[in-house]
Amino acid sequence: MSKLDILTLPDPVLREVSTPFERIDDDVRRLMDDMLETMYDAPGVGLAAIQVGVPKRLLVVDVADEEEGSRPFFMANPEIVRLGDTLRVHEEGCLSIPGVHVEIERPSDIVVRYIDRNGKQQELAADGLLATAIQHEVDHLDGRLIIDFLSRLKRDMVIRKFKKQARAD
């Protein structure tokens, strides 16, 4: 396993819509493992393949706390098939927009269908932080970022800040 570089704003790749996998093979499983290591190292609770420059529909999430140990989910071609009726506000951060946190209202529970690391179709009912993290990462696969939930003025301020930082690097 190896750590991957995480793309940050204003990299235009983050706005690309990711394409589905045809099949899950050893190369995809290696990417899953590398993404998981990268996410843990960052540290974060979720990572989409597009964030490491791979425009494919793949995400990893692990919201378990230290007492629980790790409980990672590997999701290829995730599709949210049901959104719950109850909404929950959660302050979300993003590894691709370090230091920025946005309060976002999302459904508190979802059902997601995906292909696991063994190539098997799965369906998962998720709630709380896991539901939030999956929705956040699926947004990445569709080219959406947490700053898209901000007003235009606040979003433009964040983008300007990151463009200025990128020029300074």
C-alpha positions as CSV (number, residue, x, y, z in Angstrom):
1,M,0.0,0.0,0.0
2,S,1.1,3.5,-0.6
3,K,-0.2,7.0,0.2
4,L,-1.6,9.0,-2.6
5,D,-1.5,12.8,-3.1
6,I,-4.9,14.4,-2.3
7,L,-5.9,17.1,-4.8
8,T,-7.0,20.4,-3.3
9,L,-9.0,23.4,-4.5
10,P,-8.7,25.0,-7.1
11,D,-7.7,21.8,-9.0
12,P,-10.3,21.5,-11.8
13,V,-10.2,17.7,-11.7
14,L,-12.3,18.0,-8.5
15,R,-15.2,19.2,-10.6
16,E,-15.1,16.2,-13.0
17,V,-18.0,13.7,-13.0
18,S,-16.5,10.2,-12.3
19,T,-17.3,7.3,-14.5
20,P,-18.4,3.8,-13.4
21,F,-16.2,0.7,-13.2
22,E,-16.8,-2.2,-15.6
23,R,-15.3,-4.7,-13.1
24,I,-13.5,-5.0,-9.9
25,D,-10.0,-6.5,-10.3
26,D,-6.7,-6.5,-8.4
27,D,-5.8,-3.0,-9.7
28,V,-9.0,-1.6,-8.3
29,R,-8.5,-3.4,-5.0
30,R,-5.0,-1.9,-4.8
31,L,-6.4,1.6,-5.4
32,M,-9.0,0.9,-2.7
33,D,-6.2,0.0,-0.2
34,D,-4.1,3.0,-1.2
35,M,-7.1,5.3,-0.8
36,L,-7.9,3.9,2.6
37,E,-4.3,4.4,3.8
38,T,-4.3,7.9,2.4
39,M,-7.6,8.7,4.2
40,Y,-6.4,7.3,7.5
41,D,-3.1,9.3,7.2
42,A,-4.9,12.6,6.4
43,P,-6.8,11.9,8.7
44,G,-10.4,11.7,7.4
45,V,-13.5,9.6,7.5
46,G,-14.0,9.4,3.7
47,L,-12.2,9.7,0.4
48,A,-13.4,9.6,-3.2
49,A,-11.2,8.4,-6.0
50,I,-11.5,11.8,-7.8
51,Q,-9.7,13.4,-4.8
52,V,-6.6,11.4,-5.7
53,G,-6.9,12.2,-9.4
54,V,-8.8,9.1,-10.5
55,P,-12.1,10.0,-12.1
56,K,-13.8,6.7,-11.3
57,R,-16.9,6.0,-9.1
58,L,-15.1,4.7,-6.1
59,L,-15.1,5.8,-2.4
60,V,-13.9,4.6,0.9
61,V,-15.4,5.5,4.3
62,D,-14.7,4.6,7.9
63,V,-16.5,6.4,10.6
64,A,-15.7,4.0,13.5
65,D,-14.1,5.6,16.5
66,E,-10.8,4.4,18.0
67,E,-12.6,2.2,20.5
68,E,-14.4,0.3,17.8
69,G,-11.3,-0.2,15.7
70,S,-11.5,0.2,11.9
71,R,-14.6,-0.6,10.0
72,P,-14.0,0.5,6.4
73,F,-16.4,0.3,3.5
74,F,-15.2,0.1,0.0
75,M,-17.8,1.3,-2.5
76,A,-17.5,1.1,-6.3
77,N,-20.3,2.6,-8.4
78,P,-22.2,3.7,-5.3
79,E,-25.8,4.8,-5.9
80,I,-28.0,6.3,-3.3
81,V,-31.4,4.5,-3.8
82,R,-33.3,6.0,-0.9
83,L,-33.1,9.2,1.1
84,G,-34.7,9.3,4.5
85,D,-37.3,11.9,5.4
86,T,-35.6,13.3,8.5
87,L,-32.9,15.9,7.9
88,R,-29.7,16.4,10.0
89,V,-27.3,19.3,10.1
90,H,-23.7,18.3,10.4
91,E,-20.5,20.4,10.1
92,E,-18.5,18.8,7.3
93,G,-14.9,19.3,6.4
94,C,-13.1,18.1,3.3
95,L,-9.6,16.7,2.7
96,S,-9.6,18.6,-0.6
97,I,-10.5,21.9,1.1
98,P,-8.4,21.9,4.3
99,G,-9.4,24.2,7.1
100,V,-12.9,24.9,5.7
101,H,-16.0,23.6,7.5
102,V,-19.6,24.0,6.3
103,E,-22.8,23.2,8.1
104,I,-24.8,21.1,5.7
105,E,-28.3,19.7,6.0
106,R,-28.7,16.2,4.6
107,P,-31.0,13.3,5.1
108,S,-30.0,11.5,8.3
109,D,-30.5,8.1,6.8
110,I,-30.0,6.6,3.3
111,V,-29.9,3.3,1.5
112,V,-26.9,2.9,-0.8
113,R,-26.3,0.2,-3.4
114,Y,-22.7,-0.4,-4.4
115,I,-20.2,-3.1,-5.5
116,D,-17.8,-4.2,-2.8
117,R,-14.1,-5.0,-3.1
118,N,-15.0,-8.6,-4.1
119,G,-17.2,-7.5,-7.0
120,K,-20.4,-8.3,-5.2
121,Q,-23.5,-6.1,-5.4
122,Q,-24.4,-4.8,-1.9
123,E,-27.0,-2.7,-0.3
124,L,-26.5,-0.8,2.9
125,A,-28.9,1.1,5.2
126,A,-26.8,3.9,6.8
127,D,-27.6,6.6,9.3
128,G,-25.9,9.4,11.2
129,L,-22.3,10.1,10.4
130,L,-22.0,7.2,8.0
131,A,-24.9,8.4,5.9
132,T,-23.5,11.9,5.9
133,A,-20.0,10.7,4.9
134,I,-21.4,8.6,2.0
135,Q,-23.5,11.5,0.7
136,H,-20.4,13.8,0.9
137,E,-18.3,11.3,-1.1
138,V,-21.0,10.6,-3.7
139,D,-21.1,14.4,-4.1
140,H,-17.4,14.3,-5.0
141,L,-18.1,11.6,-7.6
142,D,-20.6,14.0,-9.2
143,G,-18.2,17.0,-9.1
144,R,-19.9,18.7,-6.1
145,L,-18.0,20.1,-3.2
146,I,-19.0,21.3,0.3
147,I,-18.5,24.9,-0.8
148,D,-21.4,24.5,-3.2
149,F,-23.7,24.6,-0.1
150,L,-22.4,28.1,0.7
151,S,-23.7,31.4,-0.6
152,R,-22.1,32.6,-3.8
153,L,-20.2,35.3,-1.9
154,K,-18.7,32.9,0.7
155,R,-18.0,30.3,-1.9
156,D,-16.1,32.9,-4.0
157,M,-14.1,33.9,-1.0
158,V,-13.0,30.4,-0.3
159,I,-12.0,29.8,-4.0
160,R,-10.0,33.1,-4.1
161,K,-8.2,32.1,-0.9
162,F,-7.2,28.7,-2.4
163,K,-6.2,30.2,-5.7
164,K,-4.0,32.7,-3.9
165,Q,-2.4,29.8,-1.9
166,A,-1.8,27.8,-5.1
167,R,0.0,30.7,-6.7
168,A,2.2,31.1,-3.6
169,D,3.2,27.4,-3.6
